[in-house]
Amino acid sequence: MEVTSITKRQKSLSSKVKSEDNACVFLRQQGNYSPRVCFYLSVLERPWKRIRRVRPEYSAPGSWFLLHDNAPVHQAVAVQEFLARKQVCVLNHPPYSPDLSPCDYFLFPKLKLPLKGRLFEDVQNIQGAVTSSLRAIPQEDMQRSFQSLLDRATRCIDAEGMYFE
């Protein structure tokens, strides 16, 4: 994995979009409107704001990294502009590599087990159950998952991107 720094092009592009609402207006004007991109921008905004509020030591550019896969919505120009404007460093994710995604090999299994078979009446109940499940995951497990990511990435690099077990 390599870290993408903010390029001059990204900085100039990011000046075109000032807020996520404006991002959707801008995308519509350009003929590139996508509800998925607008939704993902709103999703990215929430943790970005929370990190700045709860962990002000991570407010400085380059003090934390974002790892997301190569889904088309993640690669959209508007998303790249948002990340550049917020000065978020992105770890490039190799295509078709769920073994290098902590959500796939660690988080989703931990969430699915306590939620399996439960019925929810509304979105708030789902959010509450997911939040409780996330809080129940010990911090040590989270730290081990990122050590596992480092180990997996190293094995991937050593295998020159070829399949390994």
N, C-alpha and C positions, 0 to 999 in steps of 0.2 A: 504494500500500500504506500502511496506517496501522498504527501500533503500538498494541497493546492493553496497557494497564497493568492492574495487579492491582486489581480493584474490591473494595469492602467485601463485596459478596455473595460473590465468589469466596473471599475470606478466611474468611468464615463457613462456606461450604460445605466448604472444605478442612480445617477442624478436625474434620470427621466421619470422615475417612479418614487413618489414621496411617501405613500402609505398603501396598505393593502387594498383599501377601497379604491384608491386612485389607480392601483395596479390593474384592477378589473376593468375600470373605465379605459385605461390606456390600452389594454389588450383588445377590448372591443373596437376601439378606434383604429387599431392596427390590423384588425381582421383576424387576430390570433386569440380571441377569447376562448377560454376553456374553463368550465365550472370546476373541474378537478384541480387545475392549477390554482385558481382562486381559493378553493378550499384548502389546498396544501399550504398556501401562503398563510392562511389564518391559523393552521395547525402549527406552523413554524413560529409564528409570532408569540404564541402562548408560552412555550418553554424559554424562548429568548427573553421575554419580559420577566418570567419567574426567576431565571438564573440571575439576572441583574438585580432583582429585588432581594432574593434569599441569599445569594452568594455574591455580594458586590466585588469580592476579590477576583471574580471571573468576568468582570465588566471590560477589562482591557482586551484589545484586539489580540488574538492568538493565544488567549489564556485557556481556551477550551476548543474541542474539535467536534465536528459533526460527522458521523458515519451513517450514510444512507446509501441504499443500493442504486442501481442504474435504471430504475423505473422511469418511463418517459416523463412523468410529472416532476420527478426530482431533477431531471436534466433540462427542464424548460428554461428558456431565457429569463422569464420573469422570476423564477425561483433563484437562478444564479445571480440575478440583479439584487434580489432581496439579501442573499447571503453576502454579497460583496458590500452592499450598503451597510449591513450590520457588522461587517468585518469578521465574519465567521469563517474559520479555517475548516475546509472540508477534506476528509480522508477519501481519496478515490477508491472506489470499490470495484474489484474485477468483476466482469460480467459472469453470470451463472455460477455464483460462488456462495451458496447458502452456508457453507462451512465456515465462512469468514463473516457471518452476520450474527452477532450475539443475540439478536431477537429470535432468529431461527433455531439456533442450537441451545439457547439457554432460557430466554425470557418466555417465549410462547408456551413451551412445555410447562413451565412453572405456573403460568396463568391458567392454562387449560384444565389442569387437574382439579383445582378447587372450584372451578366454574362449571365443570362437566355435569350435564343433566339438570342444571338449575334453570328455572323459568323466571323471567323478569317481566314486571308489569310495565315498566317505562325506562327511558334512557337514564334517568337519575339513579334508579336501582342498579342498572348495569355499571354506571360510573362508580357508584359506591362500592360495589362488589369487586370491581377491578382495582380500585384504589386500595381497598383492604388487602387484597391478594398481593399487590405490589409492596405494600408496607410490611407484609409478613415475611418477605424475602430478606434473610439476614444480609447485612452489609458485607460480611465476609464472602458470601456467595457471589454478590455483585462484583466484588474485587477479583475473585477467582475467575469469573467469566471474562473479565478484561485481560487477565494474565493468559487465559486460554486463547483469547483472540490474538495476543502477541505470539504465542507459541504456534498457533495455526498459521498465522501470516508468515512466520519464519519458515515453517515447513513448506508452505506454498512457494516462497521465494527460492528455497533450496531445491525444490522439484521443478523450478523454472516454469511454474504455472501448470504443470502436468498434474494429473490425478494422483492423489496419495491417500493412504488410510491412516 
